[in-house]
């Protein structure tokens, strides 16, 4: 065997051992977790459900304004509604995926912990993509709300401040 093949083989073995170590660490964390989730997944779920509640409140405050509807405000409301709908849809998909990675109490908790750790490793990129998509929608909603506050009459602005 030539030296380059040996270095490649050693690198592959190190990557495999590293992946196995992380997998085992996640399985142990899942097994010991009182909520049956990895800490990072639990925090992500809390933030996502909080964002869903915030979107609901934003919708209520956006429609409770007493301003005469114009073509511009109708267009703004429609784009705001589309952003809200998409954010809620992505948030719900993220919560559903995180719920599938939850370990239930039972007889085979050790086996299920290992199984869910593998599933978490495989779905990591999907979760990151959903999280990034939700972050982009959140930023768009923030921009829309700030624009709405800035363009609102002074009387309406006092309600928000």
N, C-alpha and C positions, 0 to 999 in steps of 0.2 A: 504494500500500500504506500502510495506517495504521501508526503507530508501535507499537501493541500487537502487531500481526502480525509486525512486524520483530523485536521483542524475543522473541517466541515462536519464530520461525524460528532466530534466533541461539542461543537456549537449546537447541533441538533439535540444532543443529549441534555445539555444545559437548559435549553429552551423547554424541553419536555419535563424536566425536573422542576423548573420554575413554574410552569403551568400546573403541574400536579400539586405543588406546594400551595399555590394560590387556591386551587380547587378544594383541597383538603381544609385549608384555613376557612374558606367560605362555608364548607359543609359543617364544620365545628361551630361556626358563628350561627348558622341556621339552626343547628340542633339545640344550642343553648339559648337562643333568642326567645324571650317570652311572647313576642308577637308573631314569631314564625317567619320573620323576614330579615334580610341583611339590613344593617343600620342605614346604609346609603339608600336602599330602596324604601325604607320606612320614612326617611326624611323627604325623599322625592315625592312620595305619595301624600304626605302632609302638606307640602308646598303646593302640589297640584290641586288637591281638594280645596285648599284655601283660595287658590286662584279661581276655581270654579264658582265659589261663593261670592268672590269679589266681582266677577263678571255679572252674576245675577243682580247684585246691588247696583252695578253701573248701568245695567239696562233699565232698572226701575228709575234711577235718578235721571237718566237721559230722556225718558218718556214723561217724566213728571213736570218738565218745563212748560211754562205757559207762554210760549212765544208763537207768533203766527207762522204757520208753515209757508215756506217759500220753496222755489225750485231748488235752490242751493241747499237748504236745510233738509229737504227730502232726499237729496242725493247723499248728503253727509250721513243721514240716519240710515240709509240703505247700506252704505259701505261699512258703517259702524256695526250694523246688524250682521252683515256677512262676516266681519272679523270676529264678532262674538260667537257666532255659530261655529265657525271653524276652530276657534280656540277651545270651545266646550267639547267639540268632537275629538280633537287631538288629546285634550286632557282626559277625557273618558277612556280613550283607547290606551293611554299610558297607565291609567289606574287599573284597567282590566288586565293589561300585561303584567303589571306588578302583582296583582292578586293571584295570577296563575303561578307566580314564583313563590307563593307563600306555602310554608310547610304546616300541615295540619297535625294536631296531636293525635297520637294513636300508637298502635302496636309496633309499626314499622317506621318509627320516626327517624331512626338512624339512616335507614335505606332511603327514605324520602328526602332527608336532608342532603345526602350525596346526589341524588337524582336532581333535585332543584338547584343545587350548586352548579351542576353541569349545564342545566337549562339556562341558568343566569349567565354563565360564561358564553354560551352560544348566542344568547339574545342581547348581549351587552351593546353591540353596535346598533341594534334596532332601538333600544332604550335611549341611547345617546342621540340618535336621529330624532326620535319623538320629542325628547327634551329640548333639543335645539330648535325644532320647529315650533314648539310651544313658547320658547323664549322669544323667537322672532315675532310671533303673534302678540305676545304680551307687550313687546316694545312698540308694535304698531298701535295697539290699543292705548298705551300710555301717550303716544304722540297725538292720537285722535282726541283723547280727553283733554290734554294740555291745549291743543288748538281750540277745542270747544270752549274751554274756560277763558282763553285769551280773547276769543271773538264774541263772547257773551257780553251783554250789557253789565254795567257796574253793579246793578242791583242783584243780578244772578250770581255774579262773582262772589259777593259777600256770603252767599249761602255755602259755598265750597270752602271758604277760608275760615 
